[in-house]
Amino acid sequence: MSGERGENTADAPVSAARASNPPPQPEQAPRGRARPRVAAAVASVVLFAAVGVVLAVTTPWNPLPGRVPGGHVAPDPALDFTPAQIERSRAFDAALAPPAYAGLLIGLALVLVLGLTPLGARFVGWATARVRWWPLRVAVAALLLTAVVRVAGLPFDAWSESVLRRYGLSTQSWASWLTDQLKSLGITWVIWTVALALLYVLVRRLPRWWWAGAAAGGFLLVVAASFAYPVAVEPLFNRFHSLPAGPLRSELLAMAERDGVPVTDVLVADASRRTTALNAYVSGFGSTRRIVVYDTLLKNTPPERVESIVAHELGHAKNDDVLHGTLIGALAVSGGICLLYVLLTSPRLQRRAGVDGGGVGAARSAALVLALVTVATQVGAPVQNLISRHIEARADAHSLDLTRDPVTFVSMQHELSVRNISDLRPDPVEYVLWRTHPAGPQRIAMARDWARMHGVPEPPPLNRR
């Protein structure tokens, strides 16, 4: 939580190809042009309103409903973490913040310069001037733009990686790290090429109403990508194997059965090739839904703690969080595409971006599309993070309900926070921009609230001074 018709002479060879395949011209009648723009704007408002209503109704704003005897426990890192652990968390966050903020600002500035000035259009026009076949132009434009943005961010990514190495979280060699960067770039290029190619097909065939087809297509692509991600993308970065037969596997499968969650397998990811961090997750849905635990989690971690974190993942599966998030995301993408049409067909914006000659159907407009999508994604990120934190809190409550063992839950959250060097006192800005999970002290405080509500012994403070 990227040969055109109607391009100018610097963009493509002139001649017969253009004559036989004329570009879609801008609408001449203001009323004719305004009608689809108004329809797209209305559709965008309706879709975003629908997303807002669904989120307002379905988000677990209070993941632990009910009265807490004695009142809610206030999150307090000092109760469970030593001063050295708190200081290490603070220092680690302080070391990661500069490359994170710098990378974000430089990346946004670059895509805005490329997309909202003629620079991006001229760059794509120059690079594709000798390419006659328009789908290949789109592919070249997507490759060049995503590569430029990735290369610009690479120094900041390397800076962050050096911090992870210094704190012992990364186990990768630089060659392995660079290989992962190239894989990520390749995936980004494929996504942008497919998306832009389909978009331009619709623009050429339905120059006034392409937004309707693109909105429907965007919805389907998001759903298809979420379904395919576990089996098509995750294996590019990790190898997986079934958790071997034994008491832990049997207990995890039995726990899933008690929970009413159909799970045929629990997979182990070879995360230790890259990190020492602990983690588990659920991805996909339907036949691709999988619960995955890091191999680092299985090393020297008591079985009951593994069961606690897997119970959290079962909470996601039981509530169909991946499917729910996919459908909400698909609706938001559809609304965003309708809004994209309104912006892309603005004559003023086209002139500013230097694409008023070829229009939206030209590969020269790819930089403008990239800029608008990037800004929209960044604007939507705080909302996604807010919803995600509440969904994660609900999964924590599910773990407590399933295991009925708040003491183990607290010890597991403590271990996760220490091993992953999680930020124990998140900065408010960072919390909004990047935090998808509640902070460790918040999760521990919830476990103590749960214990009070259910009349079981409250987990004692772990930092016994």
VEXSE-53547 format. One record per residue (C-alpha): x, y, z; residue number from 0; residue in one letter. Coordinates in pm, whole numbers, padded with zeros to 5 digits. Example, Ala and Ser with C-alpha at 12.3 -4.5 7.8 and 13.67 -1.06 7.14 Angstrom:
2
+--------+--------+--------+-----+----+
|     px |     py |     pz |   i | aa |
+--------+--------+--------+-----+----+
|  01230 | -00450 |  00780 |   0 |  a |
|  01367 | -00106 |  00714 |   1 |  s |
+--------+--------+--------+-----+----+
This chain:
465
+--------+--------+--------+-----+----+
|     px |     py |     pz |   i | aa |
+--------+--------+--------+-----+----+
|  00000 |  00000 |  00000 |   0 |  m |
|  00414 |  00275 | -01177 |   1 |  s |
|  00282 |  00385 | -03149 |   2 |  g |
|  00084 |  00613 | -03007 |   3 |  e |
| -00165 |  00792 | -03201 |   4 |  r |
| -00162 |  01166 | -03194 |   5 |  g |
|  00198 |  01207 | -03075 |   6 |  e |
|  00407 |  01489 | -03209 |   7 |  n |
|  00687 |  01444 | -03458 |   8 |  t |
|  00949 |  01409 | -03187 |   9 |  a |
|  00765 |  01106 | -03057 |  10 |  d |
|  00726 |  00884 | -03357 |  11 |  a |
|  00790 |  00845 | -03723 |  12 |  p |
|  00530 |  01024 | -03928 |  13 |  v |
|  00345 |  00891 | -04221 |  14 |  s |
|  00126 |  00621 | -04338 |  15 |  a |
|  00097 |  00441 | -04008 |  16 |  a |
| -00061 |  00753 | -03862 |  17 |  r |
| -00279 |  00812 | -04163 |  18 |  a |
| -00418 |  00459 | -04151 |  19 |  s |
| -00452 |  00463 | -03775 |  20 |  n |
| -00552 |  00820 | -03686 |  21 |  p |
| -00529 |  00943 | -03329 |  22 |  p |
| -00834 |  01008 | -03118 |  23 |  p |
| -00891 |  01382 | -03132 |  24 |  q |
| -00993 |  01597 | -02839 |  25 |  p |
| -01366 |  01645 | -02813 |  26 |  e |
| -01474 |  01951 | -03009 |  27 |  q |
| -01807 |  02023 | -02848 |  28 |  a |
| -01772 |  02144 | -02490 |  29 |  p |
| -02099 |  01977 | -02396 |  30 |  r |
| -01990 |  01645 | -02546 |  31 |  g |
| -01663 |  01665 | -02358 |  32 |  r |
| -01826 |  01767 | -02034 |  33 |  a |
| -02081 |  01487 | -02027 |  34 |  r |
| -01837 |  01195 | -01971 |  35 |  p |
| -01628 |  01406 | -01732 |  36 |  r |
| -01934 |  01479 | -01519 |  37 |  v |
| -02034 |  01113 | -01531 |  38 |  a |
| -01683 |  01005 | -01429 |  39 |  a |
| -01676 |  01259 | -01146 |  40 |  a |
| -02013 |  01139 | -01017 |  41 |  v |
| -01903 |  00775 | -01041 |  42 |  a |
| -01585 |  00860 | -00849 |  43 |  s |
| -01780 |  01031 | -00571 |  44 |  v |
| -02027 |  00740 | -00548 |  45 |  v |
| -01752 |  00476 | -00537 |  46 |  l |
| -01544 |  00660 | -00277 |  47 |  f |
| -01855 |  00723 | -00071 |  48 |  a |
| -01935 |  00352 | -00088 |  49 |  a |
| -01582 |  00270 |  00028 |  50 |  v |
| -01617 |  00517 |  00314 |  51 |  g |
| -01951 |  00374 |  00425 |  52 |  v |
| -01826 |  00014 |  00408 |  53 |  v |
| -01512 |  00102 |  00605 |  54 |  l |
| -01711 |  00295 |  00864 |  55 |  a |
| -01948 |  00001 |  00913 |  56 |  v |
| -01707 | -00294 |  00893 |  57 |  t |
| -01391 | -00162 |  01059 |  58 |  t |
| -01354 | -00301 |  01414 |  59 |  p |
| -01317 |  00039 |  01577 |  60 |  w |
| -01346 | -00125 |  01917 |  61 |  n |
| -01179 | -00465 |  01876 |  62 |  p |
| -01227 | -00550 |  02244 |  63 |  l |
| -01584 | -00444 |  02322 |  64 |  p |
| -01722 | -00446 |  02672 |  65 |  g |
| -01646 | -00287 |  03007 |  66 |  r |
| -01299 | -00337 |  03151 |  67 |  v |
| -01314 | -00381 |  03529 |  68 |  p |
| -01089 | -00124 |  03687 |  69 |  g |
| -01059 |  00069 |  03361 |  70 |  g |
| -00840 |  00025 |  03056 |  71 |  h |
| -00470 | -00040 |  03106 |  72 |  v |
| -00261 |  00244 |  02966 |  73 |  a |
|  00020 |  00141 |  02729 |  74 |  p |
|  00350 |  00194 |  02908 |  75 |  d |
|  00678 |  00063 |  02763 |  76 |  p |
|  00846 |  00100 |  03102 |  77 |  a |
|  00625 | -00174 |  03249 |  78 |  l |
|  00764 | -00447 |  03025 |  79 |  d |
|  01082 | -00320 |  02859 |  80 |  f |
|  01411 | -00233 |  03018 |  81 |  t |
|  01560 |  00115 |  02975 |  82 |  p |
|  01823 | -00041 |  02745 |  83 |  a |
|  01555 | -00196 |  02525 |  84 |  q |
|  01360 |  00130 |  02509 |  85 |  i |
|  01675 |  00324 |  02419 |  86 |  e |
|  01772 |  00071 |  02152 |  87 |  r |
|  01425 |  00103 |  02000 |  88 |  s |
|  01452 |  00483 |  02001 |  89 |  r |
|  01801 |  00482 |  01850 |  90 |  a |
|  01700 |  00235 |  01578 |  91 |  f |
|  01400 |  00445 |  01482 |  92 |  d |
|  01613 |  00759 |  01478 |  93 |  a |
|  01861 |  00589 |  01245 |  94 |  a |
|  01587 |  00470 |  01005 |  95 |  l |
|  01390 |  00794 |  00994 |  96 |  a |
|  01629 |  01004 |  00778 |  97 |  p |
|  01646 |  00763 |  00482 |  98 |  p |
|  01273 |  00692 |  00511 |  99 |  a |
|  01172 |  01058 |  00501 | 100 |  y |
|  01435 |  01151 |  00242 | 101 |  a |
|  01338 |  00862 |  00015 | 102 |  g |
|  00970 |  00954 |  00041 | 103 |  l |
|  01028 |  01321 | -00036 | 104 |  l |
|  01276 |  01263 | -00319 | 105 |  i |
|  01052 |  01000 | -00476 | 106 |  g |
|  00745 |  01221 | -00464 | 107 |  l |
|  00938 |  01521 | -00596 | 108 |  a |
|  01076 |  01317 | -00885 | 109 |  l |
|  00743 |  01173 | -01001 | 110 |  v |
|  00580 |  01516 | -00972 | 111 |  l |
|  00852 |  01678 | -01181 | 112 |  v |
|  00830 |  01404 | -01441 | 113 |  l |
|  00451 |  01402 | -01446 | 114 |  g |
|  00349 |  01764 | -01397 | 115 |  l |
|  00607 |  01929 | -01622 | 116 |  t |
|  00694 |  01859 | -01987 | 117 |  p |
|  01015 |  01688 | -01873 | 118 |  l |
|  00858 |  01342 | -01839 | 119 |  g |
|  00673 |  01365 | -02171 | 120 |  a |
|  00988 |  01478 | -02350 | 121 |  r |
|  01192 |  01201 | -02189 | 122 |  f |
|  00944 |  00932 | -02296 | 123 |  v |
|  00910 |  01090 | -02641 | 124 |  g |
|  01287 |  01089 | -02689 | 125 |  w |
|  01325 |  00732 | -02567 | 126 |  a |
|  01045 |  00594 | -02785 | 127 |  t |
|  01098 |  00809 | -03096 | 128 |  a |
|  01210 |  00513 | -03308 | 129 |  r |
|  00960 |  00262 | -03170 | 130 |  v |
|  00674 |  00217 | -03415 | 131 |  r |
|  00451 | -00037 | -03238 | 132 |  w |
|  00250 |  00140 | -02969 | 133 |  w |
|  00234 | -00147 | -02713 | 134 |  p |
|  00613 | -00159 | -02719 | 135 |  l |
|  00620 |  00216 | -02663 | 136 |  r |
|  00407 |  00167 | -02355 | 137 |  v |
|  00640 | -00106 | -02227 | 138 |  a |
|  00947 |  00111 | -02285 | 139 |  v |
|  00782 |  00408 | -02114 | 140 |  a |
|  00686 |  00194 | -01813 | 141 |  a |
|  01034 |  00044 | -01791 | 142 |  l |
|  01215 |  00378 | -01812 | 143 |  l |
|  00992 |  00564 | -01568 | 144 |  l |
|  00987 |  00290 | -01303 | 145 |  t |
|  01363 |  00243 | -01342 | 146 |  a |
|  01432 |  00615 | -01298 | 147 |  v |
|  01219 |  00631 | -00985 | 148 |  v |
|  01375 |  00314 | -00843 | 149 |  r |
|  01732 |  00428 | -00914 | 150 |  v |
|  01660 |  00763 | -00747 | 151 |  a |
|  01540 |  00581 | -00436 | 152 |  g |
|  01817 |  00321 | -00435 | 153 |  l |
|  02065 |  00525 | -00224 | 154 |  p |
|  01802 |  00569 |  00047 | 155 |  f |
|  01708 |  00201 |  00035 | 156 |  d |
|  02077 |  00113 |  00069 | 157 |  a |
|  02105 |  00356 |  00359 | 158 |  w |
|  01815 |  00181 |  00533 | 159 |  s |
|  01970 | -00158 |  00461 | 160 |  e |
|  02297 | -00046 |  00619 | 161 |  s |
|  02103 |  00049 |  00935 | 162 |  v |
|  01939 | -00294 |  00943 | 163 |  l |
|  02282 | -00453 |  00912 | 164 |  r |
|  02426 | -00239 |  01187 | 165 |  r |
|  02150 | -00348 |  01423 | 166 |  y |
|  02175 | -00713 |  01323 | 167 |  g |
|  01834 | -00740 |  01154 | 168 |  l |
|  01958 | -00804 |  00800 | 169 |  s |
|  02148 | -01120 |  00708 | 170 |  t |
|  02167 | -01052 |  00333 | 171 |  q |
|  02478 | -00995 |  00130 | 172 |  s |
|  02479 | -00683 | -00083 | 173 |  w |
|  02458 | -00899 | -00395 | 174 |  a |
|  02147 | -01072 | -00260 | 175 |  s |
|  01997 | -00739 | -00159 | 176 |  w |
|  02057 | -00595 | -00506 | 177 |  l |
|  01901 | -00904 | -00663 | 178 |  t |
|  01588 | -00844 | -00456 | 179 |  d |
|  01581 | -00483 | -00574 | 180 |  q |
|  01596 | -00599 | -00935 | 181 |  l |
|  01318 | -00852 | -00875 | 182 |  k |
|  01104 | -00582 | -00719 | 183 |  s |
|  01173 | -00350 | -01013 | 184 |  l |
|  01079 | -00628 | -01254 | 185 |  g |
|  00747 | -00687 | -01078 | 186 |  i |
|  00677 | -00313 | -01075 | 187 |  t |
|  00757 | -00291 | -01445 | 188 |  w |
|  00525 | -00580 | -01532 | 189 |  v |
|  00240 | -00429 | -01329 | 190 |  i |
|  00279 | -00086 | -01484 | 191 |  w |
|  00318 | -00225 | -01837 | 192 |  t |
|  00003 | -00435 | -01813 | 193 |  v |
| -00195 | -00154 | -01649 | 194 |  a |
| -00085 |  00113 | -01898 | 195 |  l |
| -00131 | -00114 | -02199 | 196 |  a |
| -00486 | -00200 | -02099 | 197 |  l |
| -00557 |  00163 | -02019 | 198 |  l |
| -00437 |  00283 | -02358 | 199 |  y |
| -00633 |  00013 | -02539 | 200 |  v |
| -00949 |  00149 | -02381 | 201 |  l |
| -00849 |  00510 | -02447 | 202 |  v |
| -00808 |  00431 | -02816 | 203 |  r |
| -01129 |  00235 | -02849 | 204 |  r |
| -01346 |  00445 | -02617 | 205 |  l |
| -01184 |  00791 | -02617 | 206 |  p |
| -01469 |  00953 | -02423 | 207 |  r |
| -01586 |  00668 | -02201 | 208 |  w |
| -01271 |  00468 | -02137 | 209 |  w |
| -01297 |  00536 | -01765 | 210 |  w |
| -01599 |  00305 | -01733 | 211 |  a |
| -01418 |  00007 | -01882 | 212 |  g |
| -01097 |  00091 | -01697 | 213 |  a |
| -01280 |  00111 | -01363 | 214 |  a |
| -01428 | -00235 | -01415 | 215 |  a |
| -01096 | -00371 | -01541 | 216 |  g |
| -00909 | -00217 | -01247 | 217 |  g |
| -01144 | -00387 | -01004 | 218 |  f |
| -01086 | -00727 | -01167 | 219 |  l |
| -00708 | -00677 | -01186 | 220 |  l |
| -00683 | -00601 | -00814 | 221 |  v |
| -00880 | -00914 | -00726 | 222 |  v |
| -00676 | -01127 | -00968 | 223 |  a |
| -00346 | -00989 | -00834 | 224 |  a |
| -00445 | -01060 | -00474 | 225 |  s |
| -00543 | -01414 | -00569 | 226 |  f |
| -00220 | -01475 | -00764 | 227 |  a |
|  00027 | -01299 | -00532 | 228 |  y |
|  00089 | -01591 | -00293 | 229 |  p |
|  00169 | -01835 | -00572 | 230 |  v |
|  00325 | -01602 | -00831 | 231 |  a |
|  00517 | -01336 | -00638 | 232 |  v |
|  00600 | -01465 | -00289 | 233 |  e |
|  00807 | -01759 | -00427 | 234 |  p |
|  01031 | -01507 | -00605 | 235 |  l |
|  01161 | -01386 | -00270 | 236 |  f |
|  01130 | -01688 | -00042 | 237 |  n |
|  01123 | -02064 | -00055 | 238 |  r |
|  00844 | -02238 |  00132 | 239 |  f |
|  00799 | -02582 |  00277 | 240 |  h |
|  00534 | -02742 |  00491 | 241 |  s |
|  00589 | -02735 |  00864 | 242 |  l |
|  00721 | -03087 |  00940 | 243 |  p |
|  00498 | -03338 |  01115 | 244 |  a |
|  00524 | -03316 |  01491 | 245 |  g |
|  00348 | -03187 |  01802 | 246 |  p |
|  00359 | -02822 |  01690 | 247 |  l |
|  00211 | -02890 |  01347 | 248 |  r |
| -00057 | -03111 |  01495 | 249 |  s |
| -00150 | -02849 |  01754 | 250 |  e |
| -00164 | -02567 |  01497 | 251 |  l |
| -00391 | -02767 |  01266 | 252 |  l |
| -00606 | -02874 |  01561 | 253 |  a |
| -00632 | -02513 |  01676 | 254 |  m |
| -00744 | -02409 |  01325 | 255 |  a |
| -01006 | -02684 |  01329 | 256 |  e |
| -01137 | -02568 |  01668 | 257 |  r |
| -01151 | -02218 |  01528 | 258 |  d |
| -01355 | -02327 |  01228 | 259 |  g |
| -01092 | -02207 |  00982 | 260 |  v |
| -01020 | -02448 |  00695 | 261 |  p |
| -00642 | -02484 |  00681 | 262 |  v |
| -00480 | -02775 |  00499 | 263 |  t |
| -00121 | -02667 |  00556 | 264 |  d |
|  00107 | -02435 |  00748 | 265 |  v |
|  00407 | -02315 |  00551 | 266 |  l |
|  00752 | -02210 |  00666 | 267 |  v |
|  00936 | -01934 |  00481 | 268 |  a |
|  01315 | -01929 |  00470 | 269 |  d |
|  01322 | -01570 |  00595 | 270 |  a |
|  01654 | -01626 |  00776 | 271 |  s |
|  01828 | -01576 |  00441 | 272 |  r |
|  01740 | -01208 |  00474 | 273 |  r |
|  01655 | -01120 |  00831 | 274 |  t |
|  01663 | -01216 |  01196 | 275 |  t |
|  01316 | -01063 |  01253 | 276 |  a |
|  01022 | -01273 |  01368 | 277 |  l |
|  00698 | -01275 |  01174 | 278 |  n |
|  00402 | -01471 |  01044 | 279 |  a |
|  00126 | -01369 |  00807 | 280 |  y |
| -00175 | -01478 |  00607 | 281 |  v |
| -00211 | -01395 |  00239 | 282 |  s |
| -00441 | -01479 | -00046 | 283 |  g |
| -00791 | -01617 | -00017 | 284 |  f |
| -00985 | -01915 | -00138 | 285 |  g |
| -00753 | -02186 | -00266 | 286 |  s |
| -00448 | -01959 | -00233 | 287 |  t |
| -00505 | -01866 |  00131 | 288 |  r |
| -00202 | -01962 |  00332 | 289 |  r |
| -00065 | -01916 |  00680 | 290 |  i |
|  00309 | -01864 |  00671 | 291 |  v |
|  00555 | -01851 |  00961 | 292 |  v |
|  00915 | -01736 |  00934 | 293 |  y |
|  01176 | -01999 |  01004 | 294 |  d |
|  01328 | -01746 |  01247 | 295 |  t |
|  01010 | -01777 |  01454 | 296 |  l |
|  01058 | -02151 |  01490 | 297 |  l |
|  01414 | -02120 |  01620 | 298 |  k |
|  01427 | -02113 |  02000 | 299 |  n |
|  01068 | -01991 |  02030 | 300 |  t |
|  00852 | -02190 |  02275 | 301 |  p |
|  00563 | -02371 |  02102 | 302 |  p |
|  00300 | -02185 |  02301 | 303 |  e |
|  00431 | -01853 |  02170 | 304 |  r |
|  00420 | -01981 |  01812 | 305 |  v |
|  00062 | -02092 |  01876 | 306 |  e |
| -00021 | -01743 |  02004 | 307 |  s |
|  00102 | -01569 |  01691 | 308 |  i |
| -00056 | -01827 |  01458 | 309 |  v |
| -00385 | -01778 |  01645 | 310 |  a |
| -00355 | -01412 |  01546 | 311 |  h |
| -00319 | -01516 |  01181 | 312 |  e |
| -00619 | -01746 |  01212 | 313 |  l |
| -00812 | -01437 |  01320 | 314 |  g |
| -00733 | -01278 |  00983 | 315 |  h |
| -00844 | -01592 |  00802 | 316 |  a |
| -01163 | -01633 |  01005 | 317 |  k |
| -01265 | -01274 |  00936 | 318 |  n |
| -01162 | -01296 |  00568 | 319 |  d |
| -00947 | -00988 |  00616 | 320 |  d |
| -00751 | -01045 |  00294 | 321 |  v |
| -01065 | -01086 |  00085 | 322 |  l |
| -01232 | -00791 |  00256 | 323 |  h |
| -00926 | -00572 |  00203 | 324 |  g |
| -00899 | -00682 | -00158 | 325 |  t |
| -01258 | -00593 | -00239 | 326 |  l |
| -01234 | -00257 | -00062 | 327 |  i |
| -00907 | -00186 | -00241 | 328 |  g |
| -01062 | -00282 | -00573 | 329 |  a |
| -01353 | -00045 | -00517 | 330 |  l |
| -01110 |  00234 | -00426 | 331 |  a |
| -00906 |  00166 | -00740 | 332 |  v |
| -01223 |  00187 | -00950 | 333 |  s |
| -01308 |  00521 | -00793 | 334 |  g |
| -00952 |  00638 | -00844 | 335 |  g |
| -00964 |  00550 | -01213 | 336 |  i |
| -01280 |  00757 | -01257 | 337 |  c |
| -01105 |  01048 | -01087 | 338 |  l |
| -00799 |  00984 | -01304 | 339 |  l |
| -01013 |  01038 | -01614 | 340 |  y |
| -01134 |  01372 | -01483 | 341 |  v |
| -00777 |  01485 | -01419 | 342 |  l |
| -00622 |  01344 | -01737 | 343 |  l |
| -00880 |  01510 | -01960 | 344 |  t |
| -00817 |  01851 | -01806 | 345 |  s |
| -00673 |  02071 | -02085 | 346 |  p |
| -00483 |  02278 | -01830 | 347 |  r |
| -00318 |  01972 | -01676 | 348 |  l |
| -00237 |  01831 | -02020 | 349 |  q |
| -00067 |  02157 | -02119 | 350 |  r |
|  00126 |  02167 | -01792 | 351 |  r |
|  00246 |  01809 | -01845 | 352 |  a |
|  00329 |  01866 | -02213 | 353 |  g |
|  00091 |  01601 | -02345 | 354 |  v |
| -00175 |  01829 | -02495 | 355 |  d |
| -00052 |  01739 | -02846 | 356 |  g |
| -00099 |  01362 | -02825 | 357 |  g |
| -00359 |  01345 | -02551 | 358 |  g |
| -00416 |  01075 | -02296 | 359 |  v |
| -00374 |  00795 | -02551 | 360 |  g |
| -00005 |  00866 | -02607 | 361 |  a |
|  00279 |  00695 | -02422 | 362 |  a |
|  00406 |  01046 | -02345 | 363 |  r |
|  00126 |  01068 | -02089 | 364 |  s |
|  00267 |  00774 | -01889 | 365 |  a |
|  00467 |  01005 | -01663 | 366 |  a |
|  00153 |  01204 | -01584 | 367 |  l |
| -00037 |  00883 | -01502 | 368 |  v |
|  00251 |  00768 | -01277 | 369 |  l |
|  00252 |  01100 | -01091 | 370 |  a |
| -00122 |  01103 | -01030 | 371 |  l |
| -00132 |  00740 | -00917 | 372 |  v |
|  00168 |  00789 | -00686 | 373 |  t |
|  00015 |  01094 | -00520 | 374 |  v |
| -00321 |  00918 | -00480 | 375 |  a |
| -00149 |  00616 | -00324 | 376 |  t |
|  00040 |  00833 | -00078 | 377 |  q |
| -00272 |  01029 |  00014 | 378 |  v |
| -00462 |  00707 |  00078 | 379 |  g |
| -00186 |  00541 |  00282 | 380 |  a |
| -00276 |  00699 |  00620 | 381 |  p |
| -00635 |  00577 |  00585 | 382 |  v |
| -00516 |  00227 |  00494 | 383 |  q |
| -00282 |  00226 |  00791 | 384 |  n |
| -00557 |  00340 |  01028 | 385 |  l |
| -00788 |  00062 |  00914 | 386 |  i |
| -00505 | -00191 |  00923 | 387 |  s |
| -00418 | -00111 |  01285 | 388 |  r |
| -00776 | -00180 |  01395 | 389 |  h |
| -00791 | -00501 |  01194 | 390 |  i |
| -00464 | -00616 |  01352 | 391 |  e |
| -00603 | -00533 |  01696 | 392 |  a |
| -00908 | -00747 |  01620 | 393 |  r |
| -00678 | -01035 |  01523 | 394 |  a |
| -00498 | -00989 |  01856 | 395 |  d |
| -00832 | -01013 |  02036 | 396 |  a |
| -00908 | -01327 |  01837 | 397 |  h |
| -00576 | -01479 |  01943 | 398 |  s |
| -00660 | -01412 |  02306 | 399 |  l |
| -01011 | -01556 |  02268 | 400 |  d |
| -00876 | -01868 |  02099 | 401 |  l |
| -00580 | -01943 |  02326 | 402 |  t |
| -00718 | -01784 |  02645 | 403 |  r |
| -00358 | -01731 |  02746 | 404 |  d |
| -00282 | -01360 |  02791 | 405 |  p |
|  00046 | -01434 |  02972 | 406 |  v |
|  00189 | -01610 |  02666 | 407 |  t |
|  00045 | -01341 |  02440 | 408 |  f |
|  00229 | -01071 |  02636 | 409 |  v |
|  00555 | -01265 |  02634 | 410 |  s |
|  00521 | -01319 |  02258 | 411 |  m |
|  00455 | -00951 |  02188 | 412 |  q |
|  00750 | -00862 |  02407 | 413 |  h |
|  00975 | -01098 |  02213 | 414 |  e |
|  00849 | -00966 |  01878 | 415 |  l |
|  00913 | -00608 |  01984 | 416 |  s |
|  01262 | -00680 |  02113 | 417 |  v |
|  01376 | -00907 |  01831 | 418 |  r |
|  01232 | -00683 |  01558 | 419 |  n |
|  01346 | -00367 |  01742 | 420 |  i |
|  00994 | -00229 |  01703 | 421 |  s |
|  00928 |  00135 |  01781 | 422 |  d |
|  00787 |  00136 |  02135 | 423 |  l |
|  00692 |  00504 |  02128 | 424 |  r |
|  00603 |  00581 |  01765 | 425 |  p |
|  00639 |  00937 |  01645 | 426 |  d |
|  00290 |  01069 |  01552 | 427 |  p |
|  00390 |  01145 |  01192 | 428 |  v |
|  00554 |  00806 |  01142 | 429 |  e |
|  00253 |  00644 |  01306 | 430 |  y |
|  00025 |  00798 |  01043 | 431 |  v |
|  00254 |  00742 |  00745 | 432 |  l |
|  00380 |  00388 |  00802 | 433 |  w |
|  00242 |  00205 |  01105 | 434 |  r |
|  00016 | -00082 |  00998 | 435 |  t |
|  00014 | -00250 |  01342 | 436 |  h |
| -00043 | -00123 |  01694 | 437 |  p |
|  00278 | -00064 |  01888 | 438 |  a |
|  00397 | -00343 |  02116 | 439 |  g |
|  00295 | -00168 |  02440 | 440 |  p |
| -00055 | -00112 |  02299 | 441 |  q |
| -00092 | -00482 |  02218 | 442 |  r |
|  00031 | -00580 |  02563 | 443 |  i |
| -00211 | -00336 |  02727 | 444 |  a |
| -00496 | -00497 |  02530 | 445 |  m |
| -00397 | -00838 |  02666 | 446 |  a |
| -00422 | -00703 |  03021 | 447 |  r |
| -00761 | -00551 |  02939 | 448 |  d |
| -00873 | -00889 |  02805 | 449 |  w |
| -00755 | -01062 |  03123 | 450 |  a |
| -00952 | -00820 |  03341 | 451 |  r |
| -01265 | -00864 |  03129 | 452 |  m |
| -01248 | -01244 |  03145 | 453 |  h |
| -01151 | -01281 |  03508 | 454 |  g |
| -00817 | -01450 |  03449 | 455 |  v |
| -00485 | -01352 |  03610 | 456 |  p |
| -00352 | -01031 |  03459 | 457 |  e |
| -00005 | -01071 |  03306 | 458 |  p |
|  00245 | -00912 |  03545 | 459 |  p |
|  00495 | -00651 |  03429 | 460 |  p |
|  00793 | -00810 |  03255 | 461 |  l |
|  01036 | -00538 |  03357 | 462 |  n |
|  01075 | -00629 |  03721 | 463 |  r |
|  01286 | -00360 |  03876 | 464 |  r |
+--------+--------+--------+-----+----+
